[in-house]
């Protein structure tokens, strides 16, 4: 790829080292990919370890196991008890966090650059050495069940879970990342040991860091701590069934509002339609100046919260709209949103609106990348989805070159009212 140069090949590693500007990437012999971005003018580092293990890799009977395992690593390792894990970086002014997504589990830290060795030691300890005791599982299971209860008591979260079931059917994309009460209640500690043993392997790990750093030093440390891991085997993501056109489901529930989600399947993260879809979503419901905000809130006063959303995965993506409104206004809100969908899907965006949304998205991208954490997640994303690295200038250029016809095409295909799966949660 243009701009890539060989780097680090004299280190005796099969690392296929590449460098673009201040980004460097190396691959260790066991498959671990190490990416860094040096950011001048900062004194901190954001770093993380990603594992290609998420809810999409689970069977129905072990739904929620990846998320439960992420919780369990904080219950103790071979070197640290839970309090020592919590204190290791907080006492230095740093932070430690983790999350599970549909396709990945991530452990991240943010520290002053001088504390980077400590952060790497803590992250490697968490990822490699969790003790995973049965007695800890009995306790942590209750914490996750409370997390599930929190979602059930938060209708503007629950409606997205229910919409996922409607949109994706029996595919794992449609299951909750947290799992169900039944599946979480049945998971045994042996299941967590098996997932850790089979999936937390070299070929499934990505280590990334952004901030005040030196790539070669990080590479040496990662090789020292993770180099002994076997490569392991990759787990495939199930093929998606053919989507059904639209669909409508009402889940009855006593509440002060009806929560509504429209959504349609889109191409995956790697598809060329992704950037036109981002621009379309921003124009449609991405802020106070968007069409939905101006029509639904400002003109009709049907809602306090209305917005568009998108998620992109390896196999597919989703693009849609959320609105919360009074039960007696539900049909008016749905009809008004459908009218806006019909208008934009049939006409696309006029040139002046496309120009404005390009400037908006480019500004959002540039402002977000002033954060080392945002740089970290962007960096890891290229590796997680096996995409070529784009510099900021290259990304801005891609946004700039999107044509009106490209936006009109994705609007017609993915924003037409008849393409939407509609889930409403609220009173009859």
C-alpha positions in Angstrom: 0.0 0.0 0.0 1.2 3.5 -0.8 3.1 5.0 2.1 4.0 1.8 3.8 7.7 1.0 4.3 9.5 -1.9 5.8 10.4 -1.4 9.4 11.9 -3.5 12.1 12.8 -6.5 9.9 16.4 -6.4 11.3 15.1 -7.5 14.7 15.0 -11.2 13.7 11.2 -11.4 14.0 8.7 -12.6 11.4 6.9 -9.3 12.0 6.1 -7.9 8.5 6.8 -4.5 10.1 5.1 -1.5 8.5 5.1 2.2 9.2 2.9 5.0 8.1 3.8 8.4 9.5 3.8 7.9 13.3 2.0 4.6 13.1 3.9 1.3 13.3 2.7 -2.2 13.1 4.6 -5.5 13.8 3.5 -9.1 14.0 5.2 -11.5 16.4 6.0 -15.1 15.3 3.0 -16.4 17.2 0.6 -14.1 15.4 0.2 -11.3 17.9 -0.2 -8.0 16.1 1.3 -4.9 17.8 0.3 -1.5 16.7 1.4 1.9 18.0 0.9 5.5 17.2 3.3 8.1 18.6 1.5 11.4 19.4 3.8 14.4 20.0 2.9 16.8 22.8 1.2 14.4 25.2 2.6 12.9 28.4 0.2 9.9 28.5 -0.4 6.6 26.8 -3.6 4.7 26.1 -3.1 1.1 25.5 -5.2 -2.1 25.2 -5.2 -5.8 24.5 -8.0 -7.1 22.2 -9.1 -10.7 21.9 -11.1 -11.9 19.0 -13.7 -13.4 21.3 -17.2 -12.0 21.7 -20.8 -13.0 21.9 -21.0 -14.0 18.2 -18.6 -16.9 19.0 -20.9 -18.4 21.6 -23.6 -21.0 21.2 -27.1 -20.3 22.7 -26.4 -22.5 25.8 -23.3 -20.4 26.7 -24.6 -17.0 25.7 -22.9 -14.4 27.9 -19.8 -16.5 28.6 -17.4 -14.1 26.9 -18.7 -11.2 29.0 -18.7 -13.2 32.2 -15.0 -14.2 31.5 -14.1 -10.5 31.1 -15.6 -9.9 34.5 -13.9 -12.9 36.1 -10.3 -11.9 35.1 -10.6 -9.0 37.6 -11.3 -11.4 40.4 -7.7 -12.4 40.7 -4.6 -13.5 38.8 -1.6 -15.6 39.6 0.1 -12.4 40.8 -2.6 -10.1 42.1 -5.8 -10.2 44.1 -8.8 -8.1 43.1 -7.7 -5.1 45.3 -4.2 -5.2 44.0 -5.6 -5.2 40.4 -7.8 -2.2 41.2 -4.9 -0.3 42.9 -2.1 -1.1 40.4 -2.9 1.8 38.1 -5.3 4.0 40.2 -2.5 4.7 42.7 -0.5 6.1 39.8 -3.4 8.3 38.6 -4.2 5.9 35.7 -7.2 3.9 34.9 -8.1 0.3 33.9 -11.2 -0.8 32.1 -12.6 -3.6 29.9 -15.6 -4.4 27.7 -17.1 -7.2 25.6 -18.6 -6.6 22.2 -20.2 -8.9 19.7 -16.9 -9.8 18.1 -14.2 -8.9 20.6 -13.2 -8.6 24.3 -11.0 -5.6 25.2 -8.8 -4.7 28.2 -7.5 -1.1 28.3 -5.4 1.2 30.4 -4.5 4.8 30.4 -1.4 6.0 32.3 1.4 8.6 32.3 4.1 7.5 29.8 6.6 6.7 32.6 4.1 4.1 34.0 3.7 2.3 30.7 5.7 -0.8 31.8 3.4 -1.1 34.8 0.3 -0.9 32.6 1.6 -3.5 30.2 2.4 -5.8 33.1 -1.1 -5.4 34.6 -2.8 -6.0 31.2 -0.7 -9.1 30.4 -1.4 -10.5 33.9 -5.1 -10.0 33.4 -5.2 -11.6 29.9 -2.8 -14.4 30.6 -3.1 -15.4 34.2 -6.7 -15.2 35.6 -7.3 -17.8 38.3 -11.0 -18.4 37.4 -12.2 -19.9 40.7 -15.7 -21.4 41.2 -16.3 -19.4 44.3 -15.6 -16.2 42.5 -17.9 -17.2 39.7 -20.8 -17.7 42.2 -20.3 -14.1 43.3 -19.6 -12.5 39.9 -22.6 -14.3 38.3 -24.8 -12.3 40.6 -23.1 -9.0 39.5 -23.9 -9.9 35.8 -27.5 -10.8 36.7 -27.8 -7.4 38.2 -26.4 -5.9 35.0 -29.1 -7.8 33.0 -31.7 -6.4 35.4 -30.3 -2.9 34.8 -30.9 -3.3 31.1 -34.4 -4.7 31.7 -35.2 -1.6 33.8 -33.8 0.8 31.2 -36.3 0.7 28.3 -34.1 2.8 25.9 -31.5 0.1 26.3 -33.8 -2.9 26.3 -35.5 -1.7 23.0 -32.2 -2.2 21.2 -31.8 -5.7 22.6 -35.3 -6.6 21.4 -34.7 -5.0 18.0 -31.5 -7.0 17.6 -33.6 -10.2 18.0 -36.1 -9.0 15.4 -33.4 -7.9 12.9 -30.9 -10.8 13.1 -33.2 -13.7 13.9 -31.4 -16.7 15.3 -28.0 -15.5 14.3 -25.7 -14.7 17.3 -25.7 -11.0 16.3 -29.3 -11.0 17.6 -28.4 -12.3 21.1 -27.6 -10.1 24.0 -23.9 -9.7 24.8 -24.7 -10.1 28.4 -26.6 -13.4 27.8 -29.9 -14.3 29.4 -30.7 -15.1 33.0 -31.0 -18.7 32.1 -27.7 -19.0 30.1 -25.6 -17.0 32.7 -27.1 -19.0 35.5 -26.0 -22.2 33.9 -22.4 -21.3 32.9 -19.8 -23.3 34.8 -16.3 -22.3 35.5 -15.0 -25.1 33.2 -16.6 -23.2 30.3 -14.7 -20.1 31.2 -11.4 -22.1 31.4 -12.1 -23.6 28.0 -12.8 -20.3 26.3 -9.7 -18.8 27.9 -7.5 -21.8 26.9 -8.8 -21.9 23.3 -9.4 -18.3 22.4 -6.9 -16.2 24.4 -4.1 -17.3 22.0 -1.5 -15.4 20.0 -3.2 -15.4 16.6 -6.3 -13.9 18.3 -4.6 -11.1 20.2 -4.0 -7.5 19.2 -2.0 -5.1 21.4 -2.3 -1.4 20.5 -1.0 1.8 22.1 -1.2 5.5 21.3 0.5 8.5 23.0 4.0 9.2 24.2 5.8 5.9 23.4 8.5 4.1 21.6 7.3 1.2 19.4 10.4 -1.0 19.7 10.3 -0.9 23.5 6.6 -1.9 23.5 7.3 -4.6 21.0 10.1 -6.0 23.2 7.8 -6.0 26.3 4.9 -7.6 24.4 7.2 -10.3 23.1 8.6 -10.9 26.6 5.2 -11.3 28.1 3.1 -12.8 25.3 5.7 -14.4 23.1 5.3 -17.9 24.7 1.7 -18.2 23.7 0.7 -20.6 21.0 -0.8 -19.2 17.9 -4.1 -21.0 18.4 -7.0 -21.4 15.9 -9.3 -18.7 14.6 -13.0 -19.1 15.2 -15.3 -18.2 12.3 -18.4 -16.1 12.5 -21.6 -17.8 11.3 -23.0 -16.8 8.0 -26.0 -14.6 8.1 -29.4 -15.9 7.0 -31.1 -14.0 4.2 -32.8 -11.0 5.6 -36.6 -10.6 5.6 -37.9 -7.4 4.2 -39.0 -5.1 7.1 -41.0 -6.5 10.0 -42.9 -5.0 12.9 -43.1 -6.1 16.5 -44.7 -4.5 19.5 -43.6 -5.5 23.0 -46.2 -4.4 25.5 -44.9 -2.8 28.7 -46.2 -0.3 31.2 -44.1 2.8 30.9 -44.4 6.6 30.5 -43.0 6.5 27.0 -43.1 4.2 23.9 -39.5 3.5 22.7 -39.2 2.9 19.0 -36.3 1.5 16.9 -36.2 1.4 13.1 -33.3 -0.5 11.6 -32.1 -2.3 8.5 -29.1 -4.5 7.8 -26.2 -2.9 6.0 -22.9 -4.1 4.5 -20.0 -4.9 6.9 -17.4 -2.5 8.2 -15.0 -3.3 5.3 -17.5 -2.4 2.6 -17.1 0.8 0.5 -20.6 1.8 1.4 -19.6 2.5 5.0 -18.5 6.1 4.5 -21.6 7.1 2.4 -23.7 5.5 5.1 -22.0 7.5 7.8 -22.6 10.7 5.9 -26.2 9.8 5.3 -26.8 8.9 9.0 -25.3 12.1 10.1 -27.5 14.2 7.8 -30.6 12.2 8.7 -30.3 12.1 12.5 -26.8 13.0 13.7 -27.4 16.2 15.6 -29.5 19.2 16.3 -29.3 20.3 12.6 -30.3 16.9 11.3 -33.6 16.3 9.5 -35.0 14.1 12.2 -34.2 16.5 15.0 -35.7 19.5 13.1 -38.8 17.6 12.1 -39.6 15.4 15.0 -38.5 17.6 17.9 -38.4 21.2 16.7 -41.4 21.2 14.3 -43.7 18.6 15.7 -42.5 18.4 19.3 -43.2 14.7 19.4 -40.0 13.7 21.3 -37.2 14.9 23.4 -34.7 12.3 22.1 -34.5 11.2 18.4 -31.4 10.2 16.6 -29.9 7.9 14.0 -27.4 5.2 14.8 -25.0 2.7 13.1 -22.9 -0.3 13.9 -20.6 -2.2 11.6 -19.4 -5.8 12.2 -17.4 -8.3 10.2 -20.3 -9.9 8.5 -22.8 -7.0 8.3 -24.0 -3.9 9.9 -27.1 -2.1 11.1 -28.3 1.5 10.4 -31.4 2.9 12.1 -33.3 5.4 14.1 -34.4 5.6 17.8 -37.2 7.8 19.2 -38.9 7.9 22.5 -42.4 9.5 22.6 -45.6 9.5 24.6 -47.8 6.4 23.9 -50.6 8.5 22.4 -48.1 10.1 20.0 -46.6 6.8 18.8 -48.3 6.6 15.5 -47.7 10.2 14.7 -44.0 9.8 15.4 -43.7 6.6 13.3 -45.5 8.2 10.4 -43.4 11.3 10.5 -40.2 9.3 10.6 -41.4 7.2 7.7 -42.2 10.3 5.7 -38.7 11.6 6.3 -37.3 8.2 5.3 -39.3 8.1 2.1 -38.2 11.6 1.2 -34.5 11.0 1.7 -34.5 7.5 0.2 -36.2 8.8 -3.0 -34.3 12.0 -3.4 -30.9 11.5 -1.6 -29.1 14.6 -0.3 -28.9 17.9 -2.3 -25.4 19.1 -2.9 -25.5 21.9 -0.3 -26.6 19.4 2.4 -24.0 16.9 1.3 -21.3 19.6 1.5 -22.5 20.6 5.0 -22.5 17.0 6.3 -19.0 16.3 4.9 -17.7 19.3 6.9 -19.6 18.1 10.0 -18.2 14.5 9.8 -14.7 15.7 9.1 -14.8 18.1 12.0 -16.0 15.4 14.3 -13.3 13.0 13.2 -10.5 15.6 13.7 -11.8 16.7 17.1 -12.2 13.1 18.4 -8.6 12.3 17.5 -7.3 14.8 19.9 -7.9 12.0 22.5 -5.3 9.3 22.9 -8.1 6.8 23.7 -9.9 7.6 20.4 -6.6 7.1 18.6 -6.1 3.8 20.3 -9.6 2.5 19.3 -9.1 3.7 15.8 -5.7 2.0 15.6 -7.0 -1.3 16.9 -10.0 -1.2 14.6 -7.8 -1.5 11.5 -6.3 -4.7 12.9 -9.5 -6.2 14.2 -11.2 -5.9 10.9 -8.1 -6.7 8.8 -8.3 -3.3 7.0 -5.4 -1.3 5.6 -4.4 1.6 7.8 -5.6 5.1 6.7 -3.9 8.2 7.8 -6.1 11.1 8.9 -5.5 12.9 5.6 -6.4 9.7 3.7 -9.6 9.3 5.7 -10.6 12.9 5.2 -10.0 12.5 1.4 -12.2 9.5 1.3 -15.0 11.5 3.0 -14.5 14.4 0.6 -14.7 12.2 -2.5 -18.0 10.6 -1.7 -20.4 11.5 -4.5 -24.1 12.5 -4.3 -24.9 9.4 -6.3 -23.2 7.1 -3.8 -25.2 8.6 -0.9 -28.4 8.4 -2.9 -27.8 4.7 -3.6 -27.3 3.7 0.0 -30.3 5.9 1.0 -32.6 4.1 -1.4 -31.3 0.7 -0.3 -31.0 1.0 3.4 -33.3 3.9 4.5 -36.4 3.2 2.6 -39.4 2.7 5.0 -40.2 -0.7 3.6 -36.6 -1.9 4.4 -37.0 -1.3 8.1 -37.5 -3.7 10.9 -39.6 -1.8 13.5 -39.6 -2.6 17.2 -41.8 -0.6 19.7 -41.6 -1.1 23.4 -44.4 0.4 25.5 -48.1 0.4 26.4 -50.6 -1.1 24.1 
